Amino acid sequence: MYGDELTIVYDSYSLLKTGMDQTGERLPITFKMGAGRPAGYVYGSIPFVALFGPTEWGVRGLSFLSGMGIVLIMYFIGKKLFDNNVGLWASFLTSISLWDIYLSRAGFEAHLALFLSLLGVVSFLYKKYIPMAVFFGLTIFTYPTFKLTLPLLFPILAITSGIKEMFKDNQFKLSLLILSLFALFSLNESFKGTSEERFLRLNVLSDAQLREEVIQKVNEKRTLSTLPEAIKPYIYNRPLLYSRILFENYIENLSPQFLFLRGDRNPRANPAEWGMLYLAEMGLLFVGLYFLANNNKKYLTLIICWILITPLATMFLGQTHALRNNLMLPPFILISAYALSSIPKKAKLIFVSLIIVQLIHVLITIYYFAPNKFGSFWSEEAKKKSIEAISKPKDKKVVLSTNIDNIEYAYPVYAKIDPQLVQSQYGTFPKVYGNITITDVKK
C-alpha cells in the first residue's frame, strides 16, 4: 500500500473502531489526512476493513468491485445509446481496458468516483432520476475533479435527451433539488477551506516557481518588444501567458503521447509504461468516429463533448494524470465499441488480436517486471520494516525513522495499532507504540 492507501485504510479502521478518524475528528465529511480528502472512499471502505482488516484487500476491495461494476454498466450505456451489440463490445473492451485494469488494482478514490458517476449516467439514460441525483451527489464527495466535470456533463446529457420533456417529470424536478443540496454541502466544505486544500496547493496558478518564470517571461517580452510602451501591457501580461499554459495542459491531456504512447508517468497508475489506451484503439477511434458521423450524429455530439469536458479540470494541475482524466475512458470505449460493431468480421479479428497481443505484453510487465522496478512507489520498504519491527520481542525497543518513506502511516496499519493510541499522538513526534518508537528526522 502506498501513502494514500495507508491513510485511507487506517481512517476507515479508526472510524470502524471509534467513530472518529485517525486525527480524532468525529465522522468528518472531509479528512485531514490526504490534504482535504473527500469522504466517499473512506466510508465506502469500512465494510471491507470490517471483513479483511486494515490490509490491501481492506483498501482495494472497493476499487476492485468498482472495476467489475463498470464492466457491467458500460454494457447498459452502450445498449441504451446504440444497441445490444455495441453494449456487449463496450463491456468486453472495458473488461480488458489497460486504464481500468490499472485503476482496479489499487485503492484509488478516482476509480470509485468513476463508478458512481457512470451509475448516475446510466440511471439518467433509463430515466431513474432520483438514483441519478444520489449517485452524482456521492461522486463529488469522492474525488475533487468531478466537482467541475459533472456539472458540465449533466446539461449535455439533458439537452441530448430532450430537456423540455424531462421538466414535465416530477421526479426529474425532485432530482434537481437533491443535486442542489449536494452542491450546497460541497460549497460549504469548500468555503471552510478543507476540501480544496490539495487542489489549492497543486494547481499551476499556485506554483511559486512557475509564477516567477511567468513574470520573467512577461518582463523579457516587454523589454525586447518594439511596440509602444502603452500597448505592451495589453499584449504581454500574466493572464495571457497563463491562458497559454492552461491551453497547452488541456491539449496534452488529449494527446497521442498520453493516450497511446506513454500514458501517466506515475507507475502506480501505469505500471506497464504504455499509453492509457491500446495502440490498436487509435485506429478504432477513427473508424468509430467515421461511422458515428454518418449514422448517429446525436450521440456523436454527446460523446465528443464528454471527452472534451474532462481535461477542463485536469488542465489546472500541470500534468497528464490517469486518475484525474479517467472520466474520458467511457466515451473512448463507446467509440471503439461502435467501430467493432460496424466493421467486417475479419477486421474485428485483426483489431482484437492486436489488442490481445499488447494485453499479454502488459500483463507480463505488470507481474514480472514492475514489482522489482517500482516497489518504492508502493512504500515497499515501509511494509518490510514494519513487519520486521512487529516480529521483534516486546521487551526489545525499536526505533523507526521517517527517513523510511511513509513509515509513520505504514506501521500503525500493519501492526493494527489501537486507533485511540494513534489519535492521541496525532501531529506529534516521537510516536510511541509500546516498544516501537517512530521519530521524525526533520525534528
C-alpha positions in Angstrom: 0.0 0.0 0.0 1.3 3.5 -0.9 0.8 6.6 1.2 -2.8 7.5 0.2 -3.9 3.9 0.6 -2.3 3.6 4.1 -4.1 6.8 5.3 -7.4 5.8 3.8 -7.4 2.3 5.2 -6.4 3.5 8.7 -9.1 6.2 8.7 -11.6 3.5 7.8 -10.3 1.3 10.5 -10.3 4.1 13.0 -13.9 5.0 12.1 -15.0 1.4 12.4 -13.5 1.1 15.9 -14.1 4.5 17.4 -16.4 6.6 15.1 -13.5 9.0 14.7 -10.8 9.4 12.0 -7.1 9.0 13.0 -6.8 12.7 13.8 -9.6 12.4 16.4 -12.4 14.1 14.4 -15.8 12.5 14.7 -17.5 11.4 11.4 -15.8 14.0 9.2 -17.0 14.9 5.7 -13.5 16.0 4.6 -10.5 14.2 6.1 -7.3 16.0 7.2 -5.2 13.1 6.0 -4.7 13.4 2.3 -4.8 17.2 2.4 -8.6 17.5 2.4 -9.6 14.1 1.2 -13.3 13.7 0.3 -15.2 11.2 2.4 -16.6 8.8 -0.2 -13.8 6.2 -0.5 -13.0 6.2 3.3 -16.6 5.4 4.3 -17.1 3.1 1.4 -14.1 1.0 2.5 -15.4 0.4 6.1 -17.3 -2.9 5.1 -14.1 -4.2 3.5 -12.0 -3.2 6.5 -14.5 -4.9 8.7 -14.0 -8.1 6.7 -10.3 -8.0 5.9 -8.9 -5.6 8.5 -6.6 -2.7 7.6 -5.0 -4.7 4.7 -4.5 -4.4 1.0 -7.9 -6.0 0.4 -9.4 -3.7 3.0 -8.5 -0.6 0.9 -8.6 -2.2 -2.6 -11.7 -4.2 -2.4 -13.9 -1.2 -3.2 -11.9 -0.3 -6.2 -11.8 -3.9 -7.4 -15.6 -4.1 -7.2 -15.9 -0.7 -8.9 -14.0 -2.1 -11.8 -16.3 -5.1 -12.0 -19.3 -2.8 -11.8 -18.0 -0.5 -14.6 -17.8 -3.5 -16.9 -21.5 -4.2 -16.4 -22.5 -0.5 -16.5 -20.8 0.0 -19.9 -23.0 -2.7 -21.4 -26.1 -0.9 -20.4 -24.8 2.5 -21.5 -23.8 1.1 -24.9 -27.1 -0.8 -25.3 -29.2 2.3 -24.4 -27.3 4.7 -26.6 -26.9 2.4 -29.6 -27.8 -1.3 -29.4 -27.2 -4.6 -27.7 -24.1 -5.4 -29.9 -22.4 -2.1 -29.0 -23.2 -2.7 -25.4 -21.5 -6.2 -25.5 -18.4 -4.8 -27.2 -18.3 -1.9 -24.7 -18.4 -4.4 -21.8 -15.7 -6.5 -23.4 -13.4 -3.6 -24.1 -13.9 -2.3 -20.5 -13.0 -5.7 -19.1 -9.6 -5.7 -20.8 -9.0 -1.9 -20.7 -5.5 -1.1 -19.6 -6.7 2.1 -18.0 -9.4 0.4 -15.9 -7.2 -2.6 -15.0 -4.6 -0.2 -13.6 -7.2 1.7 -11.6 -8.8 -1.5 -10.3 -5.6 -2.8 -8.8 -5.2 -0.1 -6.1 -7.3 1.9 -3.7 -7.8 4.9 -6.0 -10.6 7.2 -5.0 -11.0 8.4 -8.6 -12.0 4.8 -9.6 -14.9 4.7 -7.2 -15.9 8.2 -8.4 -15.9 6.9 -12.0 -18.1 4.0 -11.0 -20.5 6.3 -9.1 -20.6 8.8 -12.0 -21.4 6.1 -14.5 -24.2 4.8 -12.2 -25.5 8.3 -12.4 -25.2 8.4 -16.2 -26.9 5.0 -16.7 -29.7 6.0 -14.2 -30.2 9.2 -16.2 -30.4 7.3 -19.5 -33.0 4.9 -18.1 -34.9 7.9 -16.6 -34.3 6.9 -13.0 -33.7 10.5 -11.9 -33.7 10.1 -8.1 -30.9 7.5 -8.1 -29.1 9.6 -10.7 -29.0 12.6 -8.4 -27.8 10.5 -5.4 -25.0 8.9 -7.4 -23.9 12.2 -8.9 -24.0 13.7 -5.5 -21.9 11.0 -3.9 -19.4 11.3 -6.8 -18.5 14.9 -5.9 -17.8 13.7 -2.3 -15.4 11.1 -3.6 -13.0 12.8 -6.0 -12.5 16.6 -6.4 -12.2 16.9 -10.2 -15.7 15.6 -10.6 -17.0 18.8 -9.0 -16.2 20.6 -12.2 -16.8 17.9 -14.8 -20.2 16.5 -13.7 -21.9 19.9 -13.6 -20.8 20.3 -17.2 -21.6 16.8 -18.4 -25.1 16.8 -16.8 -26.5 19.6 -19.1 -25.1 17.9 -22.2 -26.9 14.7 -21.2 -30.1 16.6 -20.5 -30.0 18.5 -23.8 -29.2 15.4 -25.8 -32.2 13.5 -24.1 -34.7 16.4 -24.6 -34.7 18.6 -21.6 -38.2 20.1 -22.2 -39.8 16.7 -21.8 -37.8 16.0 -18.7 -39.1 19.0 -16.9 -42.6 17.5 -17.2 -41.4 14.7 -15.0 -41.8 15.5 -11.2 -39.1 13.0 -10.4 -36.7 15.0 -12.5 -37.6 18.2 -10.7 -37.0 16.4 -7.4 -33.7 15.2 -8.6 -32.6 18.8 -9.3 -33.4 19.6 -5.7 -31.3 16.7 -4.4 -28.4 17.8 -6.6 -28.7 21.3 -5.3 -28.5 20.1 -1.7 -25.4 18.1 -2.5 -23.9 21.2 -4.2 -24.6 23.3 -1.2 -22.9 20.8 1.1 -19.9 20.7 -1.3 -19.7 24.5 -1.4 -19.8 24.6 2.4 -16.8 22.3 2.6 -15.0 24.4 0.0 -15.6 27.7 1.9 -14.4 26.0 5.1 -11.1 25.7 3.2 -10.6 22.0 3.8 -11.9 20.1 0.8 -9.8 22.1 -1.7 -6.6 22.1 0.2 -4.8 19.7 -2.2 -6.1 21.4 -5.3 -5.0 24.8 -3.9 -1.6 23.5 -3.3 -1.0 21.6 -6.6 -2.7 23.8 -9.3 -0.5 25.7 -11.7 -1.8 29.1 -10.5 -0.4 28.4 -7.1 3.0 27.2 -8.3 5.5 29.7 -6.9 8.3 28.6 -9.3 6.0 28.8 -12.3 4.8 32.2 -11.2 8.4 33.5 -11.2 9.0 32.0 -14.7 5.9 33.7 -16.0 6.9 37.1 -14.5 10.3 36.8 -16.1 8.9 35.9 -19.5 6.5 38.8 -19.3 9.3 41.2 -18.4 11.6 39.8 -21.1 8.9 40.2 -23.8 8.1 43.8 -22.7 11.8 44.7 -22.7 12.6 43.2 -26.1 9.4 44.2 -27.9 9.5 47.3 -30.1 5.7 48.0 -29.5 4.8 51.3 -27.9 5.1 51.3 -24.1 1.3 52.0 -23.7 0.4 48.9 -25.7 2.9 46.4 -24.2 0.9 45.6 -21.0 -2.1 44.6 -23.1 -0.1 42.2 -25.3 2.4 40.8 -22.8 0.8 40.0 -19.4 0.4 37.2 -17.0 -3.3 36.4 -17.7 -2.5 35.7 -21.4 0.6 33.7 -20.6 -1.2 31.6 -18.0 -4.0 31.1 -20.6 -1.5 29.6 -22.9 -0.1 27.3 -20.2 -3.6 26.1 -19.4 -4.4 25.5 -23.1 -1.2 23.5 -23.5 -2.0 21.4 -20.5 -5.5 20.8 -21.9 -4.2 19.7 -25.2 -1.6 17.4 -23.6 -4.4 15.5 -21.8 -5.8 14.7 -25.2 -2.5 14.0 -26.9 -1.5 10.6 -28.5 1.5 10.8 -26.2 -0.7 10.4 -23.2 -3.5 8.3 -24.7 -1.5 5.8 -26.7 2.3 6.0 -26.2 3.4 6.9 -22.6 0.3 7.5 -20.5 0.5 8.5 -16.9 4.2 8.9 -15.9 3.4 7.7 -12.4 3.9 3.9 -12.4 1.2 3.4 -9.8 -1.3 4.3 -12.4 0.7 2.9 -15.4 3.0 0.1 -14.3 3.4 -1.1 -17.9 4.6 2.4 -19.1 2.4 2.3 -22.2 -0.4 4.7 -23.1 -3.7 4.5 -21.3 -5.5 3.1 -24.4 -4.3 0.2 -26.7 -2.4 1.2 -29.8 -5.0 -0.6 -31.9 -7.7 1.6 -30.4 -6.2 4.6 -32.3 -7.4 3.0 -35.5 -10.8 2.0 -33.9 -11.4 5.6 -32.8 -11.0 6.9 -36.3 -13.3 4.2 -37.7 -15.8 4.7 -34.9 -15.9 8.5 -35.4 -16.5 7.9 -39.1 -19.4 5.6 -38.6 -20.9 7.8 -35.9 -20.7 10.9 -38.1 -22.6 9.1 -40.8 -25.1 7.2 -38.7 -25.6 8.8 -35.3 -24.7 12.5 -35.1 -26.8 13.0 -32.0 -24.8 10.7 -29.8 -21.6 11.6 -31.5 -22.0 15.1 -30.2 -22.6 13.8 -26.7 -19.5 11.6 -26.7 -17.3 14.3 -28.1 -18.5 16.8 -25.5 -18.0 14.2 -22.8 -14.3 13.8 -23.9 -13.7 17.5 -24.2 -15.2 18.3 -20.8 -12.8 16.1 -18.8 -9.5 17.9 -19.3 -11.1 21.2 -18.2 -10.5 20.1 -14.6 -7.1 18.4 -15.1 -5.5 21.3 -17.1 -5.2 23.3 -13.9 -2.9 20.6 -12.3 0.0 20.9 -14.7 0.5 17.3 -15.9 -1.4 14.5 -17.5 -2.9 12.1 -15.0 -4.7 8.8 -15.3 -6.8 9.3 -12.2 -8.0 12.9 -12.9 -8.7 12.0 -16.5 -10.5 8.7 -16.0 -13.9 10.2 -16.9 -12.6 10.2 -20.5 -12.3 6.4 -20.6 -16.1 5.5 -21.1 -16.6 7.7 -24.2 -13.4 6.4 -25.8 -14.6 2.8 -25.2 -18.0 3.6 -26.6 -16.4 4.9 -29.9 -14.2 1.8 -30.2 -17.2 -0.5 -29.4 -19.3 1.2 -32.1 -16.4 0.7 -34.5 -16.2 -3.0 -33.7 -19.9 -3.5 -34.1 -19.8 -1.8 -37.6 -16.8 -3.3 -39.3 -16.5 -6.8 -41.1 -15.6 -9.9 -39.1 -12.0 -10.1 -40.5 -11.3 -6.5 -39.4 -12.8 -7.3 -36.0 -10.4 -10.3 -35.7 -7.4 -8.1 -36.6 -8.1 -5.4 -34.2 -9.0 -7.7 -31.3 -5.8 -9.8 -32.0 -3.6 -6.7 -31.8 -5.3 -5.7 -28.6 -4.8 -9.2 -27.0 -1.1 -9.2 -28.1 -0.5 -5.9 -26.3 -2.5 -7.0 -23.3 -0.3 -10.1 -22.9 2.8 -7.9 -23.0 1.4 -5.6 -20.4 0.4 -8.4 -18.0 3.9 -9.9 -18.2 5.3 -6.4 -17.4 2.9 -5.9 -14.5 3.6 -9.2 -12.8 7.3 -10.0 -13.7 9.0 -6.6 -14.1 7.1 -3.7 -12.5 7.2 -5.1 -8.9 11.0 -5.1 -8.9 11.3 -1.7 -10.6 8.6 0.3 -8.9 8.4 -1.2 -5.4 9.4 2.2 -3.9 6.2 3.7 -5.4 4.2 1.4 -3.2 6.1 2.1 0.1 7.7 -1.4 -0.1 10.4 -0.6 2.4 7.9 0.8 4.9 6.0 -2.5 4.8 9.2 -4.5 5.2 10.5 -2.5 8.1 7.0 -2.5 9.8 6.8 -6.3 9.6 10.4 -6.6 10.9 9.5 -4.3 13.9 6.3 -6.3 14.6 8.3 -9.5 14.8 10.7 -8.2 17.4 10.3 -9.3 21.1 8.1 -7.0 23.1 10.9 -6.2 25.5 13.2 -5.0 22.7 13.0 -1.3 21.9 12.9 -0.5 18.2 13.2 3.0 16.6 11.8 3.6 13.1 12.8 6.8 11.3 10.7 8.8 8.9 13.6 8.5 6.5 11.7 5.4 5.6 9.0 6.8 3.3 5.5 6.6 4.8 6.7 4.6 7.8 4.6 6.8 10.2 1.4 5.6 8.3 2.6 2.1 7.5 3.4 0.8 11.0 0.0 1.6 12.6 -1.7 -0.2 9.6 0.4 -3.3 9.5 0.6 -3.6 13.3 -3.1 -2.8 13.7 -2.4 -0.3 16.4 -5.3 0.8 18.6 -6.9 3.9 16.9 -7.2 5.6 20.2 -3.5 5.5 20.7 -2.9 6.8 17.2 -5.4 9.6 17.7 -3.8 10.7 21.0 -0.5 11.2 19.2 -1.7 12.8 16.1 0.6 15.7 15.0 3.3 14.8 17.5 6.7 13.1 17.3 8.1 10.8 18.5 5.2 8.4 18.3 5.3 5.6 20.8 3.5 2.3 20.2 4.7 0.0 23.0 8.3 -1.0 22.3 8.2 0.8 18.9 9.1 4.5 18.6 8.7 6.4 15.3 10.9 9.5 15.1 10.7 12.4 12.7 14.2 13.1 11.5 13.2 16.7 10.5 12.6 17.4 14.1 
